[in-house]
Amino acid sequence: MGQKVRPTGFRVGVTDDWRSRWFAKKKDFGTLLVEDQKIRDAVKREYGFAGIPRVDIERKTEGGAVTVIIRTARPGVIIGRKGAKVDKLKDELATITKKTVDLKIQEIDRPELDAQLVAEGVAEQLKKRMSFRRVLKKSLELTMGAGAKGCRLMVSGRLGGHDMARCEHAHEGSIPLSTLRADIDYGQALAVTTHGSIGVKCWVYRGLLKQGERRRAASIPAVDPNEAHFGGGEG
């Protein structure tokens, strides 16, 4: 029987950091955990098209402010003209948390190296009824061309509209899943088509980390949207 472990969870606390960074007493833990999920759902619901693979949440002491760090490939879409959309999002998150919300934006400079964005890109193309083999081949070429050491893609479902569901794999380079020092990113997405749902999984290997080095996302440092200047547009 296969022993399969999610690569990101396997490395949390070793080379990767937690998505939620806070401490709470036992009686408050469940409430804050559900609140974190509501925050992530709200961000994805409003700006899922902006390429957001990860939302980190930090909390200060009890009753303190909540810091939401959004990693996105298109920061201008979230910020909007003169930060109008940021204020709207802050108000919505403040309604959920009933606390002051501090919003930070991280721009992903190499979206081809982010496994979640690669998986979502494959899912979007499958929704448009493109050939899954062509989509997998093109995605692998883009990821490897961006500097990845290895990439693996897997799609599962009624591929091509066939009656029998099946899995198809495509990979290039190496994916050392058992090596904790390996910087491996993992993402998954769902393509809801007329023939049924197709699951997409992606693994991206970005090289070995040095002893004691933490994994870095394919993004630039976080900025305060109120002080950011992305041309004022929404692209």
N, C-alpha and C positions, 0 to 999 in steps of 0.2 A: 504494500500500500504506500502510495507516494506521500512524503512528508513535505508539504509545500508551505512556505513561510513568506509573508509579504515583505519584500526587501526593505521598505522604509521602516516598518515596525521592528524589523530585525536589528536595525542600526540605530534606533532611537536611544539616546543616552551614551552611545559609543562614538559615532562619527556624525550623527544627525541630532537635531534639536527637536523638542516637543512643539506641536502646533499650538497648544494652549499652555501658557506659562503663568500659573498662579497656584496659591495654596488656600485651602478652605477647610473648615471643620466638617466633621462627618455629616452633621445635620444640614449643612448648606451645599455640600458637594454636588448632590443630584440636581438641585435647582440651577446651579451655575453651569453644570454640564449641558443641560437642556438649553439654557440661555445661549451658550456658545454655538450650539447647532442652529438655533434660530437666527443668530447673527450671520452665520455662513450661508444659510438658506436665503436670507434676505439679500445679501450681496450678490449671490449667484442668480437669483431671480431677476434682480434689477439690471445687472451688468454681466450676465453670462456670456454675451456676445463680445465682451472686451478682452477675452482670453485671460481668465483668472484661474490659475492652477492651484493656488494656495492662499488661505487667509489665516494669519497668525493672530492670536488674542493674548494680551497681557493685562493682568489686573493688579492693582496696588492693594494696600491693606483694605480690610472690610469697609465697604461703603465708598471706596475711592473710585477714581476715574478708570475707565476701560480704554485700553489702547488697541485699536484694530489696524493691523498691518496687512495691506492688500498688495499682492504681487500680481502684476498685470503686464501684458504685452502692449496694451494701448492705454497709457495713462491719460491721454487727452480726452478720451471718451468718458472716463469717470469724473475728471475734474470739470469739464465743460467750460463754457465761456465765463471768465472771471470767477470761477469756482462756484457757480450756481448749483451745479449738480452735487458737489461735495456737501454743501449746506443741507440740501434735501436729504441726502443719505445719512448725514449726521443726525438729523432730526428723527429719521425713521429708526435708527439704531438706538437713539436715546429713549425712544418710546418703548422699545423692547427691553432695554436694560434698566430703565428708570435711573440712570446715572449719566454723568458727563462722559461723552465719547470723544476720544482723541484719534483722528484718522491720519494714517500715514500711507503713502503710496510708494511701492517699489517697482521700477520699470525693469522688465525682463529684456535684456539686450540680445539674447540668443534664444528665441522661442523654439528653434529647431532642436535644442538640447534639453528641453523640458518635456519629460515623458507624458505628463498629463495633457499638455497642449498638443503633442503629436497624436495622442489617442483621440482627443476631441476632433482634431482635424480629419483623421481617418473616418470617424463616425459621421461627420458632416458630409463628407464626400459619398459615403455609402447611402446616406439618406437621399442623395441626388441620383441614385441608381447607377453610379459609376461602377465599372468592373473592379471587383475587390482585388484581383491580382495586380492590375495596373496601379491601383491606389497604394497597395503595400509596397510595390517596387519603387514608386516615386517617393513615398515617405522615407523609405530606407536611404535612398540616394541623398535626399535633403539633409537628413540627420547625420549621416556619415560625412557628407560634404562640409557640414558645420564644424567638424572636428571631433566627433564622437569616436571612441575606441571600439564601440560595438553597439548594436541595436537589434532588438528582437520584437516582432509584432505578432499578435495572435488574434484572429477573428473567429467567432463561433456563432452559429445560427443557420438560418435558411439562406445560405449564400447563393446569390444569383437567382433567387426565387425557387430553388429546387425543393421538392417535397421533403427530402431527408435532410435534417440538420447535421452539420459537421463542423469540425475545427480545421483551420488552415493556419500554418505557421510560416513566417519569413524572417530570416535573420542574416546578419552580416557582422563580421568581427567576433569578438569574444565577450561573454557575459559571465564573469566569475561570481556567481551568486553566493557562494560559501565563504568568500573572502571579505571580512568585515571592513578592511581598509579600502575596499573597492568603492568608488563613488558611483553607485548605481541608483538611478532615479526610476520610479515606477508610477504608472498612471493607468486609469481605466475609464472607459466611456461606454455609452449605450446609444446605438442607432436604432430608432423606432421607424421601421419601414412598413410598406403595405403588406409585405409577406410575413412580417413578424419582427421581433427584436433581435438585433445582432450585437453581441458583446465584443468590445475591443480592449485588448491589454497591450501595454507597451513597456519595455525595459530599455533604458539607455545607460550605457557604461561610459563614464567620462574620465577614467584613469584612476590610478592609485593615489591615496592620500598619504601624506607623510605621518610619521609617528606622532600621535597626539593632535593631529590637525582635524578641525571640524569641517564637515561638508558645507560648501558654499553653493547657494542657488545661482542659477544663470541670470543674475539680476544685479543692478547697481544699488548702492545704499538707499535706504528709505528717505523720503523727503516729505516735508510738511506741504500739503496741497495748497495752503494759503500763501506759501512763499514760492511755489513752483511756477515756472514759466515754460509752457509747452506750446507757445505760439498762440495761445488763446483759442485754438480750434478744437474740434471734436474728433479728429482723425487719429 
